[in-house]
């Protein structure tokens, strides 16, 4: 919107209106440059200084505060320069001025130092965040609608020059489209008791209170997904997505803050990207790519130069990205679901496999990406890997179930920027288990059966851990393949062997390729490569088309997963799907339910540890053993009534019934 576009909607002030405004302490060097709506109320302005071109709306309403105070709309004790003020706005006590802004209807600005736009601005769009490498080389240009998947390609596919150039050009075009000399405060925004806001665009229904400084950025917000920016916040060169919450002394610079993300309690971050549902409290971040559900709660925790997602960083977690040589050049990859315990330490470069628990100090620059669901522990100054053990942990299962429930994104799912695949077992993690199992068997064979320690990619694996790892991975693989097969058999009707075989025909769905976790979106590599090819060859030329393709991939997950399962069975059975026999399918169902029983039994046993005698230490502080038990059960309950354990057992019984029913149906063919 420009002043020229508003010609037909406004008129000049009448002489008596000017007189009323002057009598109420208003001043203006040129009253002709002030244009107003037809039913203008001059008495709603007091002690206002006007400069440049001004457009004023109708102020005939009232503003109701949360505590019940009702105030007349209008402008009181302020200075305005080149502003368009729409209907029923309440502006009061502007210490310095408001310059070059469009203020939409029903906005409250109460107690602010400066609100200004200085020249043409893109409001944070196009700012480059130097993620993963503080020295540059992986910079991601942020913009209003940046998704974790676009950022993934921009940051991590630097070997694909045409792709990067095309993506940056599209983002550059978007930045040009939002460039303006006028900022905007969206409708129903509340701004109070604030310091300086410079070159910032603020979306509808945002609540901004007590900030120290906002400079060069955008606060995206809407009625269905309002954004909150609270006391003591300092933000420079930023984009805040709708529905985020930034409060309590947070300091950010060159950052993208995703939907549903909360930063609070003096958290500080620089050159970092936070995507959906991240949480940062007390600690600090530098040059990180925080994929969905990256969470850190502790004052002593530093996340630096790393890629994370679905991670919980324990207190005192730390990483080093240089060894005092050529500077902070190294990067770390902590794959989906990693947990770092208190005082854990990792020297980069390093890559940690999915759903791995990291304990202790690790300086060996290890790569455990082929060993998901593991423990990486410090043992006699070495990094020791316990492969696969985390797959039986009740905590891993609990985490996978809590993430969907803790989705804080608001509004329509069509407006969600990030497409998130929540599954614990997926072709992405299971392909890694397959590779891990092969590597463990190879290590065992090459080193001989008498060897007690094995070394691989900077980690030590004991003989006992290696053999157990093979067992755990085998159970996980069989459980997942059976999960997908059983689901397919339950969803589809069949009465002949031919109809049974036909279900394994998956058409053009991508299944057998490698799978990728693109910062929350689990997809086949082939589907991603098709997208990259289409971008590079300009079959896709807009950001909206890219977003639509990511959405399509997300919606196709079940088809992709089914294709992967079918091809996996063909490899395992050594025959094509049109040759599968009933006995083949029954065998897979038998192996599935056996794996389910063993793993669920392990998980129940793990959960029972939470009710052991050692777990009761500290309870019944001044009593005997009976008091200890009573105090414990009052606070924690008991194993017999624990909801999680009961659900685990109930689901196991249902799966047994399912397996029996399927076998009966198959045997009748």
C-alpha positions in Angstrom: 0.0 0.0 0.0 1.2 3.5 -0.8 -0.1 7.0 -0.2 -1.0 7.4 -3.8 -3.3 4.3 -3.7 -5.3 5.9 -0.9 -6.3 9.1 -2.8 -10.0 8.3 -3.2 -10.5 7.2 0.4 -9.3 10.3 2.2 -10.1 14.0 2.3 -8.3 17.2 3.6 -8.9 18.4 7.1 -11.6 21.0 7.6 -10.7 24.3 9.2 -12.6 23.6 12.4 -11.0 20.2 12.7 -7.6 21.8 12.6 -8.6 24.3 15.2 -9.9 21.5 17.5 -6.6 19.6 17.1 -4.5 22.6 17.7 -6.5 23.4 20.9 -5.7 19.9 22.1 -1.9 20.4 21.7 -1.4 19.0 18.2 1.1 20.5 15.8 1.9 20.2 12.1 4.1 22.1 9.7 1.8 21.6 6.8 -1.8 20.6 7.6 -2.5 20.0 3.9 -0.4 16.8 4.1 -2.8 15.3 6.6 -5.7 13.4 5.0 -8.5 11.9 6.9 -11.6 9.7 6.4 -15.0 11.3 6.0 -16.3 10.8 9.5 -13.1 12.0 11.2 -13.1 12.8 15.0 -10.5 15.4 15.8 -11.1 15.2 19.5 -9.6 11.8 19.6 -6.1 13.3 19.1 -4.1 15.0 21.8 -0.5 16.3 21.9 0.4 14.8 18.6 3.1 16.1 16.3 2.6 15.4 12.6 5.4 15.3 10.0 5.3 14.4 6.3 2.3 12.7 4.7 -0.3 11.3 7.2 -3.5 9.3 6.7 -5.8 9.0 9.6 -8.8 6.7 10.1 -12.0 6.8 12.1 -11.4 6.6 15.9 -15.0 6.1 17.2 -14.4 2.8 19.1 -12.9 1.8 22.4 -10.1 -0.5 23.4 -10.8 -3.0 26.2 -7.8 -4.2 28.3 -7.6 -7.7 29.7 -8.1 -6.3 33.2 -11.3 -4.5 32.2 -10.1 -1.0 31.5 -12.0 0.7 28.6 -10.3 3.5 26.7 -11.3 5.6 23.8 -9.4 4.9 20.5 -7.2 7.7 19.3 -3.7 9.0 19.4 -2.3 10.7 22.5 1.2 12.0 23.3 3.0 10.9 20.1 4.8 12.0 17.0 4.0 10.6 13.6 6.0 10.8 10.3 4.7 9.4 7.0 2.2 7.1 8.5 -1.1 5.5 7.5 -3.2 4.9 10.6 -6.3 2.9 10.0 -9.6 2.8 12.0 -9.9 2.4 15.8 -6.3 2.4 16.8 -5.1 3.4 20.3 -1.6 5.0 20.3 -0.3 6.6 23.5 3.0 7.8 25.0 5.5 7.5 22.1 8.7 8.9 23.5 10.4 9.5 20.2 8.3 8.9 17.0 6.5 6.5 14.7 7.9 6.8 11.2 7.0 5.2 7.8 4.4 2.7 9.1 1.0 1.4 8.1 -0.9 0.7 11.3 -3.9 -1.5 10.7 -7.2 -1.4 12.6 -7.6 -2.3 16.3 -3.9 -1.9 17.0 -2.7 -0.8 20.5 0.6 0.9 20.8 1.0 2.0 24.4 4.4 3.2 25.7 7.2 2.9 23.1 10.4 4.7 22.3 10.7 4.4 18.5 8.9 2.6 15.7 10.5 3.4 12.4 11.4 2.2 8.9 14.5 3.8 7.4 14.5 3.5 3.6 13.6 0.4 1.6 13.7 -2.7 3.7 13.0 -6.4 3.3 12.3 -6.8 7.0 14.8 -9.6 7.7 14.0 -11.5 4.5 17.3 -12.4 2.8 19.5 -12.2 5.9 22.0 -15.1 5.7 22.4 -17.3 8.8 25.8 -19.0 8.8 24.7 -22.4 10.1 27.0 -25.4 10.8 30.1 -23.4 9.9 30.7 -20.2 11.7 33.2 -19.2 9.0 30.6 -19.4 6.3 30.1 -21.8 3.4 26.7 -23.1 4.5 24.8 -19.9 4.9 21.0 -20.1 4.6 19.1 -17.0 3.4 16.1 -16.8 5.7 12.6 -15.6 4.6 9.0 -15.6 5.9 8.0 -19.1 4.7 11.3 -21.0 5.0 10.8 -24.7 5.7 13.2 -27.0 7.4 13.4 -29.0 4.1 14.4 -26.0 2.0 17.0 -25.1 4.6 18.3 -28.7 4.6 19.0 -28.5 0.9 20.5 -25.0 1.1 22.8 -25.9 4.1 23.8 -29.4 3.3 23.7 -29.8 -0.5 26.6 -27.5 -1.3 27.9 -30.0 -3.8 24.9 -29.2 -6.0 25.7 -25.8 -7.3 22.8 -25.4 -9.7 20.3 -26.3 -7.0 21.8 -23.8 -4.6 21.8 -21.1 -7.2 18.2 -21.7 -8.2 17.0 -21.8 -4.6 18.8 -18.6 -3.7 17.4 -16.9 -6.8 13.8 -17.8 -5.9 14.3 -16.5 -2.3 15.9 -13.4 -3.7 12.8 -12.8 -5.9 10.6 -13.2 -2.8 12.7 -10.7 -0.9 12.3 -8.2 -3.7 8.5 -8.7 -3.6 8.3 -7.7 0.1 10.7 -4.8 -0.1 9.1 -1.6 0.9 9.7 1.9 2.4 6.7 1.4 4.7 6.5 -1.1 7.5 3.3 -2.7 8.6 1.6 -3.4 12.0 -1.1 -5.9 11.3 -4.6 -5.7 12.7 -5.3 -6.4 16.4 -1.6 -6.2 17.3 -0.7 -5.1 20.9 2.6 -3.3 21.5 3.3 -1.9 25.0 6.2 -0.7 27.2 8.8 -1.3 24.4 12.1 0.2 23.5 13.1 0.6 19.8 11.5 -1.2 16.9 13.3 -0.5 13.7 12.6 -1.9 10.2 10.3 -4.6 11.5 7.1 -5.9 10.0 4.6 -7.3 12.5 1.7 -9.6 11.6 -1.9 -9.5 12.9 -2.7 -10.4 16.5 1.0 -10.4 17.6 1.6 -9.5 21.2 4.8 -7.5 21.9 5.4 -6.3 25.4 8.5 -5.0 27.2 11.1 -5.7 24.5 14.4 -3.9 24.5 15.0 -3.9 20.8 13.7 -5.4 17.5 15.7 -4.5 14.5 15.4 -5.7 10.8 13.0 -8.5 11.0 9.5 -9.9 10.6 7.1 -11.1 13.3 4.7 -13.3 11.4 1.4 -13.8 13.2 -2.2 -14.4 12.6 -5.5 -14.7 14.4 -5.2 -18.5 14.5 -1.5 -18.5 15.3 -0.6 -15.4 17.2 3.1 -14.7 18.1 4.3 -13.4 21.4 7.5 -11.4 21.9 8.0 -10.6 25.6 10.0 -8.7 28.2 13.7 -8.0 27.7 14.0 -9.5 24.2 16.7 -8.2 21.9 16.4 -9.4 18.3 18.4 -8.3 15.2 18.1 -9.6 11.7 15.5 -12.2 12.2 12.3 -13.9 11.0 9.8 -15.2 13.6 7.2 -17.6 12.2 3.6 -17.6 13.3 2.7 -19.0 16.7 6.2 -18.8 18.2 6.9 -17.5 21.7 10.0 -15.4 22.4 10.2 -14.0 25.9 12.2 -13.3 29.1 15.4 -11.7 28.0 16.1 -13.8 24.9 18.9 -12.4 22.6 18.9 -13.5 19.0 20.8 -12.4 15.9 20.6 -13.7 12.4 18.0 -16.3 13.3 14.9 -18.0 11.9 12.4 -19.0 14.6 9.9 -21.7 13.5 6.3 -22.3 14.2 5.5 -23.5 17.7 9.0 -22.8 18.9 9.6 -21.3 22.3 12.8 -19.4 23.3 12.8 -18.1 26.9 14.7 -17.6 30.2 17.6 -15.6 28.8 18.4 -18.0 25.9 20.8 -16.6 23.3 21.3 -17.6 19.7 23.3 -16.4 16.8 23.3 -17.5 13.1 20.9 -20.3 13.9 17.7 -21.8 12.5 15.0 -23.2 14.8 12.2 -25.1 13.1 8.9 -26.4 14.3 8.4 -27.0 18.1 11.9 -26.3 19.2 12.6 -25.2 22.8 15.5 -23.1 24.0 15.8 -22.1 27.7 18.8 -20.7 29.7 21.5 -21.9 27.4 23.1 -20.7 24.1 23.3 -21.6 20.4 25.7 -20.6 17.7 25.5 -21.6 14.1 23.1 -24.5 14.6 20.5 -26.1 12.4 17.8 -27.0 14.9 15.4 -29.3 13.1 12.0 -29.9 14.6 11.8 -30.7 18.3 15.4 -29.6 19.2 15.1 -28.9 22.9 17.6 -27.6 25.5 16.6 -26.6 29.0 19.8 -25.8 30.8 21.9 -22.7 31.5 25.2 -24.5 31.0 24.3 -26.1 27.7 25.9 -25.0 24.4 24.8 -26.2 21.0 27.2 -25.1 18.4 27.9 -25.7 14.6 25.6 -28.8 14.6 22.6 -30.3 12.9 20.0 -31.6 15.2 16.4 -32.8 15.3 14.2 -34.5 17.9 17.1 -34.0 20.3 17.1 -33.4 24.1 20.3 -31.8 25.2 21.2 -32.5 28.8 22.7 -29.9 31.2 26.3 -29.0 30.5 26.2 -30.6 27.0 28.9 -29.1 24.9 30.7 -29.5 21.6 34.0 -28.2 20.1 34.1 -27.2 16.5 37.8 -26.3 16.2 41.1 -27.4 17.7 42.8 -24.0 17.7 44.2 -24.5 14.2 42.3 -23.0 11.3 39.4 -21.8 13.4 35.8 -23.0 13.9 35.5 -25.1 10.7 34.2 -28.4 11.9 30.6 -29.5 12.0 28.6 -32.1 13.8 25.6 -34.2 12.8 23.4 -35.5 15.6 20.7 -37.5 13.8 17.1 -37.7 14.7 16.3 -38.6 18.3 19.8 -38.2 19.8 20.0 -37.5 23.5 23.0 -36.0 25.3 23.3 -36.6 29.0 24.6 -34.1 31.6 28.1 -32.9 31.0 28.5 -34.8 27.7 31.1 -33.5 25.3 31.7 -34.1 21.6 34.7 -33.0 19.5 33.7 -32.3 15.9 33.8 -33.5 13.2 31.4 -36.2 14.4 28.2 -37.9 13.3 26.0 -39.6 15.8 23.4 -42.2 14.6 19.7 -41.8 15.1 18.2 -42.3 18.6 21.6 -42.6 20.2 22.2 -41.7 23.9 25.5 -39.9 24.3 27.2 -40.1 27.7 30.6 -38.7 28.7 33.4 -37.1 26.7 34.2 -38.1 23.1 37.2 -36.8 21.3 37.7 -39.5 18.6 35.8 -37.7 15.9 33.5 -40.7 15.5 30.9 -41.6 12.9 28.2 -43.9 14.2 25.5 -43.1 11.6 25.2 -46.7 10.6 24.3 -47.8 14.2 21.0 -46.3 15.3 19.4 -46.9 18.7 22.8 -47.1 20.4 24.6 -45.9 23.5 27.8 -44.0 22.9 29.6 -43.9 26.3 33.0 -42.9 27.6 35.0 -45.8 28.8 38.7 -45.5 29.8 39.1 -42.4 27.7 37.7 -44.2 24.6 34.4 -43.9 22.9 32.5 -47.1 23.4 29.5 -48.0 21.3 26.7 -50.3 22.5 24.8 -50.9 19.2 21.0 -51.2 19.1 20.5 -51.3 22.9 18.3 -48.2 22.8 15.6 -49.9 20.8 14.5 -51.8 23.9 14.4 -48.6 26.1 11.0 -47.6 27.3 12.2 -43.9 27.2 12.7 -44.2 23.4 9.2 -45.4 23.0 7.8 -42.7 25.3 9.7 -40.0 23.3 8.2 -41.2 20.0 4.7 -41.0 21.4 5.0 -37.6 23.1 6.2 -35.7 20.0 2.9 -35.6 18.2 1.1 -34.7 21.4 3.5 -31.8 21.9 3.0 -30.2 18.6 2.5 -26.5 19.5 1.8 -25.3 16.0 -1.4 -23.4 15.7 -3.9 -22.8 12.8 -4.5 -24.8 9.7 -2.2 -27.7 8.9 -2.1 -26.3 5.3 -0.2 -23.4 6.8 2.4 -25.5 8.5 5.8 -24.8 7.0 7.5 -28.1 8.1 6.2 -31.6 7.2 7.1 -33.9 10.1 7.2 -37.7 10.0 7.0 -38.8 13.6 7.5 -42.6 13.3 10.1 -44.3 15.5 10.6 -47.2 13.1 10.6 -46.1 9.4 12.5 -47.1 6.3 15.0 -44.4 7.3 15.9 -46.0 10.6 15.4 -49.6 9.5 17.7 -49.2 6.5 20.4 -48.1 9.0 19.7 -51.1 11.2 20.1 -53.3 8.1 23.4 -51.7 7.3 24.5 -51.8 11.0 23.7 -55.5 11.2 25.8 -56.2 8.1 28.7 -54.1 9.5 28.6 -55.9 12.8 28.6 -59.3 11.2 31.5 -58.2 9.0 33.5 -57.0 11.9 32.9 -60.2 13.8 33.9 -62.4 10.8 37.0 -60.4 9.9 38.4 -60.1 13.4 37.7 -63.6 14.5 35.5 -65.1 17.2 38.2 -64.8 19.8 38.5 -61.0 19.6 37.0 -59.2 22.5 37.2 -55.6 21.2 36.4 -54.3 17.7 37.0 -50.7 16.4 35.1 -48.9 13.7 35.0 -45.2 12.7 36.5 -44.1 16.0 34.5 -46.2 18.4 35.2 -49.4 20.4 32.6 -52.2 20.4 33.0 -55.1 22.8 32.3 -58.6 21.6 29.2 -59.0 23.8 27.8 -55.6 22.6 28.4 -56.6 19.0 26.6 -59.9 19.3 23.7 -58.3 21.2 23.6 -55.5 18.6 23.1 -58.0 15.8 20.2 -59.5 17.8 18.6 -56.1 18.5 18.8 -55.0 14.9 17.3 -58.2 13.6 14.4 -57.8 16.0 13.8 -54.2 14.9 14.0 -55.1 11.2 11.5 -58.0 11.5 9.2 -56.0 13.6 9.0 -53.1 11.2 8.6 -55.2 8.1 5.9 -57.1 9.8 4.2 -53.9 11.0 3.9 -52.7 7.4 2.8 -56.1 6.1 0.2 -56.7 8.8 -1.2 -53.2 8.2 -1.5 -53.9 4.5 -3.3 -57.2 5.1 -5.7 -55.6 7.5 -6.6 -52.7 5.2 -7.2 -54.7 2.1 -9.7 -57.5 1.2 -8.5 -60.7 -0.4 -9.9 -64.2 -0.9 -7.5 -65.8 -3.2 -3.7 -66.2 -3.5 -3.8 -64.0 -6.7 -5.5 -61.2 -4.8 -3.0 -61.5 -2.0 -0.1 -61.2 -4.4 -1.7 -58.3 -6.2 -1.5 -56.2 -3.0 2.3 -56.2 -3.3 2.1 -54.3 -6.7 3.0 -50.8 -5.6 3.2 -49.1 -9.0 5.6 -46.2 -9.3 6.1 -45.6 -5.6 9.7 -45.2 -4.5 10.7 -47.9 -2.2 14.1 -49.6 -2.5 16.3 -46.5 -2.6 18.1 -45.0 0.3 15.9 -42.9 2.6 16.6 -39.4 3.9 15.5 -37.5 7.0 15.2 -34.0 5.6 15.0 -32.2 8.9 11.8 -33.9 10.0 10.5 -35.2 6.7 11.4 -38.9 6.0 11.4 -39.6 2.3 13.1 -41.9 -0.3 16.2 -40.5 -1.9 14.8 -41.0 -5.3 11.9 -38.7 -4.6 14.3 -36.0 -3.4 16.5 -36.4 -6.4 13.5 -35.9 -8.7 12.7 -32.7 -7.0 16.3 -31.5 -7.3 16.4 -32.4 -11.0 13.2 -30.5 -11.5 14.6 -27.4 -9.8 17.9 -27.5 -11.6 16.2 -27.9 -15.0 13.6 -25.2 -14.2 10.6 -27.6 -14.4 10.0 -26.1 -10.9 10.5 -22.3 -10.8 8.8 -21.1 -7.6 9.0 -21.6 -3.9 5.3 -22.5 -3.8 5.9 -25.4 -6.2 8.7 -26.7 -4.0 6.5 -26.5 -0.9 3.8 -28.4 -2.8 6.2 -31.1 -3.7 7.4 -31.6 -0.1 3.8 -31.7 1.0 3.1 -34.4 -1.7 6.1 -36.4 -0.5 4.8 -36.2 3.1 1.3 -37.4 2.0 2.8 -40.3 0.0 4.8 -41.7 3.0 2.5 -44.7 3.4 2.8 -45.6 -0.3 6.6 -45.2 -0.2 6.8 -47.3 3.0 4.7 -50.1 1.5 6.9 -50.1 -1.6 10.0 -50.4 0.6 8.5 -53.3 2.5 7.5 -55.2 -0.7 11.0 -54.8 -2.1 12.5 -55.8 1.2 10.5 -59.0 1.2 11.5 -59.8 -2.3 15.1 -59.5 -1.3 14.7 -61.6 1.8 12.6 -64.3 0.2 14.6 -64.4 -3.0 11.6 -64.2 -5.3 9.3 -61.7 -6.9 6.1 -60.8 -5.2 3.9 -62.6 -7.8 5.7 -65.8 -6.6 5.0 -65.3 -2.9 3.3 -68.2 -1.3 0.8 -68.2 1.6 3.5 -70.0 3.7 5.9 -67.1 2.9 3.5 -64.5 4.3 2.6 -66.7 7.3 6.3 -67.0 8.1 6.7 -63.2 8.1 3.7 -62.8 10.3 5.2 -65.4 12.7 8.5 -63.6 12.8 6.7 -60.3 13.4 4.7 -61.4 16.4 7.8 -63.1 17.8 9.8 -59.9 17.5 6.9 -57.9 19.0 6.7 -60.2 22.0 10.5 -60.1 22.6 10.9 -56.3 22.2 7.7 -55.4 24.2 8.9 -57.8 26.9 12.2 -56.0 27.0 10.5 -52.7 27.2 8.2 -53.8 30.0 11.2 -55.1 31.9 12.9 -51.7 31.4 9.9 -49.9 32.6 9.7 -52.1 35.7 13.1 -50.7 36.8 11.4 -47.5 37.6 9.6 -49.3 40.4 12.5 -51.2 41.9 13.9 -50.7 45.4 16.8 -48.5 44.1 14.2 -46.2 42.5 12.7 -45.6 45.9 15.9 -44.2 47.4 15.0 -40.8 49.0 11.4 -41.6 49.6 9.9 -41.9 53.0 12.5 -39.5 54.3 11.8 -39.9 58.1 10.2 -43.4 58.1 10.8 -47.1 57.8 10.6 -49.4 54.7 6.8 -49.4 54.8 6.8 -45.6 54.9 9.2 -45.5 52.0 7.0 -47.8 49.9 3.9 -45.9 50.8 5.5 -42.5 50.0 6.8 -43.8 46.7 3.4 -45.3 45.5 1.6 -42.1 46.5 3.9 -40.1 44.3 4.8 -42.5 41.5 2.2 -45.2 41.7 3.1 -48.9 41.1 3.9 -51.1 38.2 0.5 -52.8 38.3 -1.3 -49.6 37.8 1.2 -47.7 35.6 -0.7 -46.5 32.5 2.2 -46.9 30.1 3.0 -50.5 31.2 -0.7 -51.4 31.0 -1.0 -49.9 27.5 2.1 -51.8 26.4 0.7 -55.1 27.6 -2.8 -54.4 26.1 -1.3 -53.6 22.8 0.7 -56.8 22.8 -2.4 -58.9 23.4 -4.2 -57.1 20.6 -1.2 -57.8 18.3 -1.3 -61.5 19.2 -5.0 -61.6 18.4 -4.3 -59.9 15.1 -1.5 -62.3 14.2 -3.7 -65.3 15.0 -6.6 -63.9 12.9 -4.4 -63.2 9.9 -2.8 -66.6 10.0 -6.3 -68.3 10.1 -7.4 -66.2 7.1 -4.2 -67.0 5.2 -4.3 -70.7 5.9 -7.9 -70.8 4.5 -6.8 -69.5 1.0 
